Amino acid sequence: MIMLDNVSKVYPTRSGPRTVLDGINLRVAKGEKIGILGRNGAGKSTLIRMISGAELPTSGHIHRGISISWPLAFGGAFQGSLTGLDNLRFICRIYGADIKPAIPFVEEFSELGAYLREPVKKYSSGMRARLAFAISMAVEFDCFLIDEIVSVGDSRFHEKCRVELFEKRKDRAMILVSHDANYVREHCDHAAVLVAGKLHSFDQVDEAFAFYHAHAAS
């Protein structure tokens, strides 16, 4: 289970401290799928980064009792001087994943061809996203973090990503950030809304959207 207990995040600004997240409490069990709603700047991406461990909370505690992915399609942590293949080897070593099945999977899924053996700094943003998503699927996680709709590549590749994540891994937990009501309804069991640094949780997705439109969407 993932547990956030009274988690806050405060950033220093020129006009003084700015509280982005204020006393967040959240529970995500194995296999549970939760949508996070909130207007731009509400702190959704900050929350995702803290859950992943990429950013630390100012106060409070985050317990990670299951393995958690990085935000899907995020390639910001790649070492640009290394090839895509060397980045894959490094990530597998960090997460204790078997590199032997990972290499052919990433080669086939990413469709990068010879570029997989080129430095990542030569990649376009789309190529980095393909590599990041492929590696996310090659390293098995108990919970996947999805920051906005996973839209990697053209419509054919997008469908390939959808099947790999939402059909083949439908037994995994997911924390999904999106403004798209249909996307959240399709993939989430519950939803929560971030307003003024506070997280409001709802058992029903439609209740969360009603609250979102009444308090956060304007």
HELIX and SHEET records of a PDB file:
HELIX    1   1 LYS A   44  SER A   52  1                                   9    
HELIX    2   2 GLY A   84  TYR A   95  1                                  12    
HELIX    3   3 ILE A   99  SER A  110  1                                  12    
HELIX    4   4 GLY A  113  ARG A  117  5                                   5    
HELIX    5   5 VAL A  120  LYS A  122  5                                   3    
HELIX    6   6 SER A  125  ALA A  138  1                                  14    
HELIX    7   7 SER A  155  ARG A  162  1                                   8    
HELIX    8   8 VAL A  163  GLU A  167  3                                   5    
HELIX    9   9 ALA A  181  HIS A  187  1                                   7    
HELIX   10  10 VAL A  205  HIS A  215  1                                  11    
SHEET    1   A 3 GLY A  16  VAL A  28  0                                        
SHEET    2   A 3 ILE A   2  THR A  13 -1                                        
SHEET    3   A 3 SER A  59  ARG A  64 -1                                        
SHEET    1   B 6 ILE A  68  PRO A  71  0                                        
SHEET    2   B 6 CYS A 143  ASP A 147  1                                        
SHEET    3   B 6 ALA A 173  VAL A 177  1                                        
SHEET    4   B 6 LYS A  33  LEU A  37  1                                        
SHEET    5   B 6 HIS A 190  VAL A 195  1                                        
SHEET    6   B 6 LYS A 198  PHE A 202 -1                                        
END                                                                             
